[in-house]
């Protein structure tokens, strides 16, 4: 088709003009391949103007220039302009080449990318579904099929679009399909295969499948180290993701090692103030905070906050996230009085997010939820309840009633109610959170176990001791399996189980629990740790109460 068209056009405008236009196009492509995107854009615009004039708006060569200009704009972050070009190329190619021509489907695929980059994920999903379905077909002489690299690329991006809409289960299915196809066609260690391993790990992580996510991230890391090298940005992205997965399993020491490696590598390769470097600083701060290394955590949070403000601006959502977390180490210090300063920081962050992103943006609702948690720490329970109710309502509206973040807000509302001795209302919230978490995250996810633990507490407070004991046993069993015997959440479950057993008159079993809490606290956390000292205090009070109830065996002197 192109050959016949070219011969026809040569007869009308002359071969020299066509060669000049082709050379402009090739020069633009060469500049693009050298990473000179601005210069490439100028040359593509020149080639496009010439082809429009000589060949017409809908000639395949003109549409090729439109498409190439869109790609060049996209690489410069000009996603809105790129979308306009892709839509024009798509409309023209549908008209000239047909709906299922490979070039038409390429325009569909690239339009999906431009939409995804503008957070138009539902529209992007439609484009990627069309591209992947079309590419699976036999297209004239071009047999793509379901395992062709172009088809797999569309399926991969469909998974990304689904993930960004919170459809993590569907995203997992797409990424598993892409991975299987790429392993078959490209091999286990191809960079695209390893990318599929990585994004599958991310989708698994979001569903609380932490052990599977860890396996995927370790595989991606090993492969990327081998193929790309230790300090390649993609390798460091795998290091970072593995650190996050380890952290959320309570493997804080290993997570710290990963995040320190990520931050060192990113400083070297990307620079101190690159957003990815600052993300590693933020995550390292979170790990240090959970290990009670509050001074170091604060330094990391301050670095992330200052760097993000400098690079991204004070109203960028990542800057505001760092501002949120900056208060955490100070609030967590056991010997430091709770100051209003931390609450002010959260309020400032929330106000900025509402102004910059809107009241129903997910980062705004995250900030609102964190403010509620901080108010709980400051014992401002009425205000915490009101704030968390706002976050819960916003998340129900935007995410749905059983999304993980919605359930977290329901759980936090239960805490606020429980602290005000509204135990029956708290029980309702905890039951709702637990049922939703079991359905969406699974029975052994750490958030599910947290809801179970909190529900047991509400039942205990209301005197429903039998059901409370069952819940505490379930929470303990799950936490031992997922987090290990030495994790703080596991030790808290042991202490609470000791308390309910004591209240039920099962004194021997209660003593075993309290002694275990002391022993594990000393072994895993150290003798001076606050939770270890709490375990010692609980054991001492238990033994004292038992001694006071045992009849004196020696008759008093008369």
Residue, then its C-alpha position, 0 to 999 in steps of 0.5 A: x500500500x505504502x509503495x503504491x501511494x509513494x509512487x502516486x505522490x512522487x508523480x505529483x510533488x517530486x521525489x526530492x521533496x519526499x526525500x527531504x521530508x524523510x530525512x527530516x523524520x530520520x534526523x528527528x528519530x536519531x535525535x530522539x535515540x540520542x536522548x535529545x528530546x527537545x531537539x527531536x521535537x523541533x525536527x518532528x514538528x518540521x517533518x510533520x508540517x512538511x508532510x501535512x503540506x505535501x502529503x495531506x493530513x491523513x496520509x500514513x506518513x503524516x500520521x507516522x509523524x504525528x505518532x512520533x511527535x506524540x512519543x517525543x512529547x511524552x518522553x518530555x513529560x508533556x502528557x497532555x500534548x502527547x494525548x492530543x497527538x495520539x488521539x489524532x494519530x488514532x483517528x487518522x489510522x482508524x480511517x485510513x488503515x482500519x481498526x485492527x491494523x498494527x499501527x492503529x493498535x500502536x496508537x491505541x497503546x500509546x494513548x493508554x500510556x498518555x492517559x495513565x500518566x495523567x491519572x485517567x486510569x479508567x480510560x487508559x484501561x479501556x485503551x489497553x484492553x482494546x490494544x491487547x485484544x487487537x494484538x492477539x488477533x491475526x492481523x493480515x500477514x502480521x501474526x502477533x498472538x497472545x505471546x507476541x512481545x507487543x501483545x504482552x506489552x499491552x497486557x503489562x500496561x493493562x495490569x498497571x492501569x488496573x493497579x492504579x485504580x486499586x484493582x490489585x487482584x485483577x492486576x495480579x492476573x494480568x501480571x501473571x499472564x505477562x510474566x508467563x508469556x515473557x518467560x516463554x518468549x524472552x527468557x527468565x532473565x530478560x529485563x522485560x521478564x524481570x520487570x513483570x516479576x517486579x510489578x507482580x511483587x508490587x501487586x501481591x504486596x498490595x493484597x497483603x500477600x507479603x511472603x509471595x511479594x518477598x519471593x518475587x522481589x528477591x527474584x527480581x533483585x537477583x535477576x537485575x543484579x545479574x543482568x543490569x548490575x548492582x547500581x542500576x536504577x531498576x536494581x535499586x528499585x527492587x532493593x527498595x521494594x524488597x525493603x518495604x515488603x520485609x518491613x511490613x512483615x516485621x523483619x525490620x533489621x533486614x528491611x533496614x539493610x535493604x533501605x540503607x543499600x537503596x539510599x546509598x546506591x541512589x545517592x551515587x547514581x541519581x543524586x542526593x535530592x532525586x525523588x527516588x533517593x528521598x523516597x528511600x530516606x523516607x522509608x528508612x525513617x519508617x523502619x528506624x521508627x519501628x525499631x525505636x531508633x527515634x533520633x535517626x528516624x527523625x533525621x531521615x524524615x527531616x531529610x526527606x521532607x526538606x529534599x522533597x520541598x526543595x525538589x517537588x515543592x511544598x504542596x507536592x503530595x510526597x512532600x506532604x507525606x514526609x511532613x506527616x511522618x516527621x511528627x511520628x518519632x517525636x510522638x513515639x518517644x516514651x519519655x517525651x511529653x506530647x506537644x501540640x507541635x506535632x498536631x500542628x504539623x499534621x494539621x498544616x499538612x492536611x490543610x495543604x493537601x486539601x488545598x492542593x489535591x482536594x478533600x477526597x484525594x487519597x493522599x488527603x484522606x491518608x493525611x486525615x487518617x494519620x492526624x486522627x491517629x496522632x490525636x489518639x496518641x495525644x489522648x484527644x479522643x473526641x477530636x480523633x473520633x471526628x477526624x477519623x469519621x471524616x476519613x472513613x466517610x471519604x474512603x467509603x465514597x472514593x474507595x468503597x466499603x471493603x478497601x483496605x484503607x477504608x477498613x483501616x479507618x474503621x479500625x481506627x474509629x473503633x480505637x477512638x470509640x474504645x478509648x471513650x469507653x463506647x465499647x459496644x460501638x467500638x465492637x461494631x467497628x472492629x467487627x466490620x473491619x475484621x470481616x472486611x479484612x478477612x474477605x479482602x486481605x485474608x485471615x492471616x494478613x497482619x491488618x486482619x490480625x490487628x482488627x482481631x486483636x482490637x475486637x478481642x479487647x472490646x469484647x474483654x472490656x464488655x465482659x465477653x471473656x469467652x469470645x475475647x479469649x478465642x480472639x486473642x488466641x487466633x490473633x496470637x497464632x496468626x502473629x506468630x506465623x506471620x511476624x514471628x515470636x519476637x515481634x512487638x505485636x506478637x508480644x502484646x498478644x501474649x500479654x493480653x492473653x495472659x490478662x484474659x486467662x487471669x480474668x477467667x480464673x485460668x491462673x496457671x495458663x496466665x502465668x505461663x503467658x506472662x513469663x513467656x512475654x518476659x522471656x521473649x521480651x528480654x530475648x528479642x527486644x532487650x531487658x530495658x525495652x519498654x514492652x519488656x518492662x511492661x511484661x515484667x510489671x504485668x507478671x509482678x502484678x499477677x504474682x502479687x495478686x495470686x499471693x494475696x489470694x492464697x491463704x496464709x499457711x502459718x497461723x498468726x501469733x496470738 
